[in-house]
């Protein structure tokens, strides 16, 4: 994966994510904070979840190191539950603003990478030799949008 392709994919998938959000917002805040959009999670919960992972990637890219929250030491379900708990009481406008800001920071950070940075784990401290940096970042950004978009689209269809 080269930098140009990575950034093109990130931007294109984010545009699709933003288009989905634009379809969701007219439902109103009450609908977007109600559980059930993705299992027990609300739309707000999904957005804060995705933003958490993007924020973690900002740190990884800026420091060129596999660093981040202690939540990474937890199993995925435990980590997701902790992220949910941390964000449960946040307002929808706050989550929306953070999601926008975090994506912009991540994109800006990714734009500083080179093709070699994306391909070579040696460019990131603590990254295992068999990992590819671009895969780590993708799984916590544009691939993550895809993971959650299906559930949100199904929920949106059920609301109509």
N, C-alpha and C positions, 0 to 999 in steps of 0.2 A: 504494500500500500504506500503510494507516494503522497506527499503533503497536499498537492493540488487535488487529487482524488479524495483524500480524506476530508479536506475542507469543503469540497463540493458536496460530498455526501452528508456531512454534518449540517451544512446550510439547508440542503434540500429536505432532509428529514426533519429539521427544526421547523421549516416552513409548513410541512404537513402537520406537525404537532401544534403549531400556532393556529393553523386553519381549524383543527379539531377544537382547540380552545375557543376560537371565535364562534364555533357552533354551539359550544356548551354555555358560554357566558349569558346568552339571552334567557336561559332557563331561570336565572336569578340566584341570588346568594343562598336562599333557603334550600334550593335543590342541590346546589354545589357543595354544601357543607353537610348534607344528610348522608348517613352511611348507606352503602349498597351499590355504589357506582362500580366498585371493584372488590367483590366480596364484602367485608365489613367496612372497607374504606370508602370515604367520600371522594369526590373529585378533588377537593382541597387536599386531602391526605395523599392522593397520588401525585399531585403537583409538588407538594413539599418533599415527598419521597424522592422524586426525580431530581429536584433541585439539590437535595443533600448529596447525592452521588456526583452531580456536576461540580458542586463546591469542592468535594474531595479531589476531583480531577484537576481543578485549578491549582490546588496545593501541590499535587504530584508534578504537574507540568512546570510550575514556577520554580520549584526547588530542584527539579530533575532528580527526584528521589521518591521511592515508594514509601511515602509517609502519609499520615492522616490520623483520623479519629481512632480511639481505642475500640470503637464499635466494630472495626474490621476484625478484631480478635474473636468476635462472636460468630456463631453459626448464622446462616442467612436469615432464618426465621426469627431468631432472637434479635439480630441487628435491625431487621425491618420493624419489629415490635418496639424496639427502643427509639428508632427514628419517629415512628408514629407517636409514641408517648411524648417525645420532645416537642412535637409540633401540634399536638392535639388542640391546644388552647389558643393557637395563633389565629388571627383574623384572615379571612379570605383575601382582602386587599394586601395585607402584609405578605402572604404567600405568593400572590401573583407578582408583586413588585420584586420579591426575592428571586423568583423563577426567571424573570426577565433580566435582572441584574447578573445573576449567576451565569446564565447562558452567555451574556456579553463578555463577562470576565473569562469564561472558559474559551470562547472563540478567540479572544485576543491572546490568551496564553498559547493556544494551539498554533496560532499564526506565527509564533516565535520559534516553533520547532522546524527542524530540517528533515529531509527525507531520511537521513541517517538516524536522527533522534527517534523517529517513528518506528524504525526497523530494528534498532540495536538496543537490547536491554542494558548493555554496558554504559549507555548514556544516562542511565537512571540508577542512582545508588540504591542498593538493597533489592533491586529487581532480579528475580531468578533468571538464569541464563536461557531457559527454555521459553520464556515469555516474550511477547512482542508488545512494545509500548502502545502501538496503534490499536491493538486488540483490547488492551486494558482500558484505554480511553473510549474506544467505540462501545464497549459493553456497558459503560457507565454514562453514555450520552445517546448517540443516535440509535443504537440497538436497544437501549432502554426505552426510548420513546415507542419503538415498535412493540416492545413487550407489553406495554400498558395501553397502547392505542386500541387494540382489539377489544379489551374489556370496556373501555370508555365509549367506543363506538356502539357496542351492543347495548350498553346502558342508555346511551342517547337515543337509539332507535326505540327502546322500550318506553322512553319518556314522551315520544311523539305520538 
